[in-house]
Amino acid sequence: MGGLIRKKRKFVLTGGGTGGHIYPALAIARGLQERFPGCSIEYIGGKRGLENTIVPREGFPLKTVHCRGLERGLSLKNLAAIGDTGRGLLEALFFLRRLKPDAVIGTGGFVAFPVVMAATLLGIPTLIHEQNAYPGVTNRILAPRVGSVMLTFPEAQKRLKANDIIVTGLPVRPNILSARREEGRKFFQIPLEAQVLLVVGGSRGAKRLNEAMAPLARNLAGQDRYQVLHVTGESNYDETRRLYEDAGIALEKCGNIKLLPYLDRMDYALAASDLCVGRAGAAFISEITARGLASILIPYPYAAENHQEANARSLESIGATKVILDREVTSEQLQEMVLHLFSHRQQLEAMAQAARSAGRPEALAHILSEIERVMKSRH
């Protein structure tokens, strides 16, 4: 038989607890399947995280190990967490010795610590990806020990000690990049000449934002030159609808205001919009910058180590967004900001250009190339 038999590549992805860690890992996994056809991918998650639902649903095999996060100060819970994590490290060593992967890639969350640490102890090429401007504790501990640290925000570099750091950006779903403005407008039945405000509360919702939106929506209602797409989050929909009705907005009759509990086609919504208001999660920021969309960001105040504010301030520093802290949100301030930007098109466009300059639509390709580089450097 002529020719060389190409070795089938094996990869392990790990990251868990929240969607912010899991979805980037899954995007990388799909990218690896395209870059290395026929490769095998295993996902190692925690016993209790969202990965137990999301990863199997996305079609990837899942193994789990014990892990638990530390709390501040000394406590019995911390002793239990150390014991759990030690157990998880042994379990990860067992899995990785058996799997013999070509590389292990971690995207944060408590579970990434035992899995990536086990990989470094076994001499397996390792990489981690940090989504936020303020790195999580797991990645801060792992950074000096891994082959490469990949970042979404350049600011994160100041808070990490590492041998090899590269700013790659965060993978963005292909349909977010490919959706056209005309498609989005047609999907939502919005006139091409209208100015569109997209309001997104995020998966946890945004109670203060929803409350502040009702008076603004009342002032815009019936004015076809303004269109509002307000995605409340399912748990906040009924309450927000009542707020709109109390403000005198008849949603069935008001053609320019759309109140939605959730949105399957965020690609079309972003493509159709001129300005968006939302939280400052890394994934959402990566999407609006990849699209080049001006924004007003209201960071989720209870995010770990206040990383959402750090994300938002990163964009604010280059003029791509306006930031309002959750505790400071008022309907008057929000209304003034939105109407000012809609009436000053040049400023709105300058913010969009700044967002576009921070966007990294090629993030996944950079990440895959970095994985290849680290694997080659170990052979």
C-alpha positions in Angstrom: 0.0 0.0 0.0 1.5 3.3 -1.1 1.4 6.6 0.8 1.5 7.5 4.4 -1.3 6.6 6.8 -2.2 9.9 8.5 -2.7 9.6 12.3 -6.2 10.2 13.5 -6.1 13.2 15.8 -7.6 13.1 19.3 -8.7 16.2 21.3 -10.1 16.8 24.7 -12.2 19.9 25.4 -13.0 21.0 29.0 -14.9 24.0 30.4 -18.0 24.1 32.4 -20.5 25.5 34.9 -22.0 28.2 32.6 -22.7 28.6 28.9 -20.0 31.3 28.8 -17.4 28.5 29.2 -19.2 25.7 27.4 -20.2 27.3 24.1 -16.7 28.6 23.2 -15.4 25.0 23.8 -18.1 23.6 21.5 -17.3 26.1 18.8 -13.6 25.1 19.0 -14.7 21.4 18.9 -16.6 22.0 15.7 -13.7 23.9 14.2 -11.4 21.0 15.0 -13.7 18.6 13.2 -13.4 20.7 10.1 -9.7 21.3 10.4 -8.9 17.6 11.2 -11.6 15.5 9.4 -12.3 12.2 11.2 -10.7 13.4 14.5 -12.1 12.2 17.7 -13.3 14.7 20.4 -14.0 14.0 24.0 -15.5 16.6 26.4 -14.7 16.4 30.1 -17.1 18.3 32.3 -18.0 18.6 36.0 -20.6 16.4 37.7 -23.1 19.3 38.2 -22.6 21.9 35.5 -24.7 22.9 32.5 -22.4 20.9 30.3 -24.3 17.8 31.4 -27.3 19.0 29.4 -25.6 21.1 26.6 -22.7 18.8 25.5 -24.7 15.6 24.8 -27.4 17.7 23.1 -24.8 19.1 20.8 -23.7 15.5 19.9 -20.3 15.2 21.7 -19.4 12.4 24.2 -19.1 13.6 27.7 -17.1 12.3 30.6 -17.4 13.9 34.1 -15.0 14.5 37.0 -15.4 15.9 40.5 -14.7 19.6 41.0 -15.9 22.4 43.2 -15.0 26.1 43.5 -13.4 27.7 46.5 -15.1 30.4 48.5 -13.4 33.3 50.2 -11.8 32.7 53.5 -11.4 29.5 55.5 -14.3 27.1 55.8 -15.3 23.5 55.9 -16.8 23.9 52.4 -13.3 24.9 51.1 -11.8 21.7 52.6 -14.5 19.7 50.8 -13.8 21.6 47.6 -10.1 20.8 47.8 -10.9 17.2 48.4 -13.3 17.2 45.4 -10.8 18.8 43.1 -8.1 16.4 44.2 -10.4 13.5 43.3 -11.2 15.2 40.0 -7.5 15.4 39.2 -7.0 11.7 39.7 -10.1 11.0 37.6 -8.7 13.3 34.8 -5.3 11.6 35.0 -7.1 8.2 34.5 -9.2 9.5 31.5 -6.3 11.2 29.8 -3.9 8.3 30.1 -6.5 6.1 28.4 -7.5 8.7 25.8 -3.9 9.8 24.9 -5.1 13.1 23.2 -2.9 15.2 20.9 -4.0 18.3 22.8 -6.2 19.4 25.7 -8.0 22.8 25.4 -9.7 24.4 28.5 -12.1 27.3 28.4 -12.5 28.0 32.1 -14.8 27.1 34.9 -13.9 24.9 37.9 -13.7 21.7 35.9 -10.9 23.0 33.7 -8.5 23.1 36.6 -8.2 19.3 37.3 -8.4 18.4 33.6 -5.9 20.9 32.2 -3.6 20.4 35.3 -3.7 16.6 34.7 -2.7 17.2 31.0 0.3 19.3 32.0 1.4 16.6 34.4 1.2 14.0 31.6 3.1 16.2 29.2 0.2 16.6 26.8 0.1 19.9 24.8 -2.3 22.2 26.6 -4.0 25.5 25.7 -6.6 27.6 27.6 -9.0 30.3 26.3 -10.0 33.2 28.5 -13.3 34.8 27.4 -13.3 37.9 29.7 -11.3 41.0 30.3 -10.9 40.0 33.9 -9.6 36.4 33.9 -11.3 33.8 36.1 -9.3 32.2 39.0 -9.0 28.8 37.2 -7.2 30.4 34.2 -5.1 32.6 36.4 -3.7 29.5 38.1 -3.3 27.5 34.9 -1.8 30.3 32.7 1.9 29.8 33.7 1.7 26.0 33.2 0.1 25.7 29.7 1.5 25.8 26.2 -0.6 28.8 25.2 -3.1 31.2 26.6 -5.6 32.6 24.1 -7.5 35.8 25.0 -10.7 37.6 23.9 -9.7 40.9 25.4 -6.1 42.3 25.3 -6.6 43.8 28.8 -6.7 40.2 30.3 -2.9 40.0 29.6 -2.2 42.4 32.4 -3.7 40.0 34.9 -2.1 36.8 33.8 1.4 35.4 34.1 2.1 33.1 31.2 4.9 32.0 28.9 2.9 32.4 25.7 -0.1 34.7 25.2 -2.0 35.5 22.0 -5.2 37.6 21.5 -7.4 35.4 19.2 -10.9 36.7 20.0 -13.9 34.6 20.8 -15.5 32.3 18.2 -18.7 33.7 16.7 -21.4 31.6 15.2 -21.0 31.6 11.3 -24.6 32.8 10.8 -24.0 35.9 12.9 -21.3 36.9 10.4 -23.2 36.0 7.2 -26.7 37.5 7.9 -27.4 40.5 5.8 -29.2 43.7 6.9 -31.9 43.3 4.2 -32.6 39.7 5.4 -32.9 40.8 9.0 -35.3 43.7 8.1 -37.5 41.4 6.0 -37.6 38.7 8.7 -38.9 41.2 11.3 -41.0 43.2 8.8 -39.1 46.4 9.4 -38.8 49.2 6.8 -35.3 49.6 5.4 -35.2 53.3 6.3 -36.1 52.9 10.0 -33.7 53.2 12.9 -33.7 49.9 14.9 -33.1 49.5 18.6 -32.3 46.0 19.8 -32.7 45.4 23.5 -31.4 42.1 24.9 -31.8 41.2 28.6 -29.6 38.1 28.4 -30.4 34.6 29.7 -30.8 35.8 33.3 -32.9 38.7 32.2 -32.3 42.3 33.2 -35.1 43.6 35.5 -33.9 47.2 35.8 -33.4 47.4 32.0 -36.8 46.0 31.3 -38.3 48.6 33.8 -36.4 51.4 32.2 -37.5 50.4 28.7 -41.3 50.9 29.1 -41.2 54.7 29.3 -38.8 54.8 26.3 -41.0 52.4 24.3 -44.1 54.6 25.1 -42.4 57.6 23.6 -41.3 55.7 20.5 -44.6 53.9 20.0 -46.4 54.7 16.7 -43.3 56.4 15.2 -42.5 54.2 12.3 -39.0 55.8 11.8 -38.1 54.0 15.1 -38.4 50.3 15.5 -37.8 48.4 18.8 -36.9 44.7 19.2 -37.0 44.0 22.9 -36.0 40.5 24.0 -36.8 40.1 27.7 -35.7 36.6 28.6 -38.5 34.1 29.2 -38.7 34.5 33.0 -39.1 38.3 32.6 -41.6 38.4 29.7 -44.9 38.5 31.6 -43.7 41.2 34.0 -42.3 43.3 31.2 -45.4 43.0 29.2 -47.4 44.3 32.2 -45.0 47.2 32.5 -45.6 48.0 28.8 -49.3 47.8 29.2 -49.2 50.0 32.4 -47.3 52.6 30.3 -50.2 52.6 27.8 -48.6 50.6 25.0 -51.0 48.4 23.1 -48.5 45.9 21.7 -51.1 44.2 19.3 -51.8 47.6 17.7 -48.3 49.1 17.9 -46.5 47.9 14.8 -43.1 49.4 15.6 -42.6 47.8 19.0 -41.9 44.0 19.3 -41.7 42.4 22.7 -40.3 38.9 22.6 -39.6 36.4 25.4 -36.7 34.8 23.5 -35.1 35.0 20.0 -34.0 32.1 17.8 -32.7 34.3 15.1 -30.2 36.6 16.9 -28.3 36.7 13.6 -31.1 38.5 11.9 -31.7 40.8 14.9 -28.1 42.0 15.0 -28.0 42.4 11.2 -31.2 44.5 11.2 -30.2 46.8 14.1 -28.5 50.2 14.3 -28.0 50.3 18.1 -28.3 47.6 20.8 -28.7 47.7 24.5 -27.7 44.6 26.5 -25.5 42.9 29.1 -21.7 42.6 28.7 -21.1 38.9 28.5 -18.1 38.0 26.4 -20.1 36.1 23.7 -22.6 39.0 23.2 -19.7 41.5 22.9 -17.9 39.3 20.4 -21.1 39.2 18.3 -21.7 42.9 18.3 -18.1 43.8 17.5 -17.9 41.2 14.8 -21.0 42.8 13.3 -19.7 46.4 14.0 -22.8 47.5 16.0 -22.9 50.5 18.3 -24.1 49.7 21.8 -25.1 50.7 25.3 -24.0 48.1 27.8 -25.4 47.4 31.2 -23.0 44.9 32.9 -24.6 42.1 34.9 -23.7 43.2 38.5 -23.3 39.7 40.0 -20.9 38.3 37.4 -17.9 36.6 38.9 -15.3 39.2 39.9 -17.4 41.8 38.1 -15.9 40.6 34.8 -18.8 42.0 32.8 -18.0 45.6 33.8 -14.3 44.9 32.8 -15.6 43.6 29.4 -17.8 46.7 28.9 -15.1 49.2 29.9 -12.7 47.6 27.3 -15.2 48.6 24.6 -15.9 52.0 26.2 -12.2 52.8 26.2 -12.1 52.7 22.3 -15.4 54.6 21.9 -17.5 51.6 20.8 -20.1 51.7 23.6 -21.7 53.7 26.4 -21.7 52.0 29.8 -24.4 52.3 32.4 -24.1 50.4 35.7 -27.1 48.3 36.6 -27.7 50.2 39.8 -27.7 53.5 38.0 -30.1 52.6 35.1 -33.0 55.1 34.9 -35.6 55.4 32.1 -34.6 59.1 31.7 -30.9 58.3 31.2 -31.6 55.5 28.8 -34.1 57.5 26.8 -31.7 60.5 26.6 -28.8 58.3 25.4 -30.8 56.4 22.8 -32.5 59.4 21.3 -29.2 61.4 21.3 -27.5 58.6 19.3 -30.4 58.2 16.9 -30.4 61.9 16.2 -26.6 62.1 15.8 -25.9 59.6 13.0 -22.2 60.5 12.7 -21.6 59.6 16.4 -23.6 56.3 16.0 -21.5 55.4 12.9 -18.2 56.3 14.7 -19.2 53.9 17.5 -20.1 51.2 15.0 -16.7 51.7 13.3 -14.9 51.4 16.7 -16.8 48.2 17.5 -15.9 46.8 14.1 -12.2 47.6 14.8 -12.4 45.5 18.0 -14.2 42.6 16.3 -12.5 39.4 15.5 -14.6 37.5 13.0 -11.6 35.3 12.2 -11.2 34.2 15.9 -11.9 30.5 15.4 -9.3 30.2 12.6 -6.7 31.9 14.8 -7.6 29.5 17.7 -7.3 26.4 15.4 -3.9 27.6 14.1 -2.7 28.2 17.6 -3.7 24.6 18.6 -1.8 23.3 15.6 1.3 25.3 16.5 1.3 24.1 20.1 0.9 20.5 19.0 3.8 20.8 16.5 6.1 22.5 19.0 5.8 19.4 21.3 7.0 17.0 18.5 
